[in-house]
Amino acid sequence: MYIICARHGQILPDFPPPFPTLMLSLIPQRRPGRTRPSSASVVSRSTSSSDSSGLSDSPAAARRASDLIDEDIKREAARQQAQRKKEVKVMLLGQAESGKSTLRKQFQLYHASHTLEAERPSWRIVVYANLIKAVRAILEELDYEFSSASDEYYPLEEGGVDPGGPGAVPTDAAAQNEVIELRRKLLPLISLEGSLTSEVSAGVDFVGPGVRIDGGPGLKLPPWSKKTGSRLGSRPVEELRQSSTAQVATNRAAQVLGSTAHVIEALWRHRCVEAVIRLRKLRLDESGVFFLGQVRRIAETEYIPSTEDILHVRLQTVGVIEHSMMVNTLGGIYTWKIYDVGGARSQRPAWCSYFDDVNALIFLAPISAFDQFLEEDPLTNRIHDSLQLLVSICTNKLLKDAQLVLLLNKIDMLRKKLEAGVQIRQYITSYASRPNNFSTAAEYFRSHFLAAHRKTDVFQRRLYVHLTTMLDIQATQIIITSAGDLIMRKHIAQTGLA
């Protein structure tokens, strides 16, 4: 005969007297009003109808509990599988300033325009930061010109140029005094750049080639990086709207900008600035050039960024940021997860952890950058870097099932450079004696990227190529529709929904 301990579920031997009385006294008695069940009693109650001894029930109860767990696992796996069938993962890849974030905003405009409308007021602070950055860059370049003129003159072209002639930046006393006066009036505005940039990035400094990602040594991630699923990046626009300090910084910038808009216009039209841009090939951000031409409108008291403003704005992406949107197709409603990545070399290792189950990869290559070099590597031409990056993508086994779309971007800037007389052969020797016009150049770059894909893609996938300008809403949305159809057809075929 045995005694079963109700607390520990142990089987105790029934000792002869006087031990039974002693052993029973050790068994805890349930107090009145206490209903806390033990694990053994739960199993006992659930199986009491089958056998009163409790011994034959234990294996059966364990099997039933195991079966219930297996059923839960199967149901959860089925749910996740059904969810994956309704999810489409798209990665936007390319070097820094290739147009990835602008394409992401075009996706948002096309598939979730209501979210863009809600964000619109929050883009003011980014517009102001881009504009002030451009003003500072111009003044710094003019300072360099004036200081260099006091030492010696560096000729711009072969054969040299008369420092005081038409081929030189004006550095006479009158020009310098005019710029000094403009600078004095703009100092209150320029002093706001640090606070605006800090609010946009939430205090995270991601300037320069030595940026660390994924929480590298000495880098403290902001709280919103975990909330949005991003590893690190520019502060989400909705966070800017909710930040009281960001609102204060925005209103202060708007106030100062309203009183200095005419000064910015005078600086932008100044003969020294025109000469620096034309002769020294001063490279301003595209957003800065656009906003300098719109300064009066931006300085208005009730200014709200337009869609064109939002597409032009430059906001550096660091790490990998996920954007989800609901896309309504003929096959139903799908959740598109679009991953926007930082394109600098130091940030590219973070891409790989997002390659699993990617449905499509849209690679952007700015072919207007034939005369530019990487900021982190001044010896590498940006076209050459894009080709190398495409090759690494074509050979990556994690992406073997991904649809490939290539966007040869910024063709509007390519046209302007060629019309201005910039010679491709001076930067890319293999261009040789080909005509320096848009159609020839576009076909030359297209053939080189297609050849790189054909030679290195061991998975023999088709590469869909488009010439694009991300700032052209109508043309870009036609491409989004075309690429979306390709992606959805392959996704439906792979998941068996067809």
Secondary structure, DSSP 4 states (H G I P E B T S, - for coil): -EEE-TTT--EEE-PPTTHHHHHHHHSPPPPTT-----HHHHHHHHHTTT-SSSTTHHHHHHHHHHHHHHHHHHHHHHHHHHHHHTEEEEEEE-STTSSHHHHHHHHHHHH-HHHHHHHGGGGHHHHHHHHHHHHHHHHHHHHHHHHHHTT----SSTT---TTSTTS---SHHHHHHHHHHHHHHHHHHTTHHHHHHHHHTT----STT---SS-TT-PPPHHHHHTT-SS-SPPHHHHHH-HHHHHHHHHHHHHHHHHHHHHHHHHH-HHHHHHHHHS-----HHHHHHHTTHHHHTSTT----HHHHHH------SEEEEEEEEEETTEEEEEEEEEE--SGGGGGGGGGG-TT--EEEEEEEGGGGG-B-SS-TTSBHHHHHHHHHHHHHT-GGGTTSEEEEEEE-HHHHHHHHHTT--GGGT-GGGTT---SHHHHHHHHHHHHHHHHHHH-TT---EEEEE--TT-HHHHHHHHHHHHHHHHHHHHHHHT--
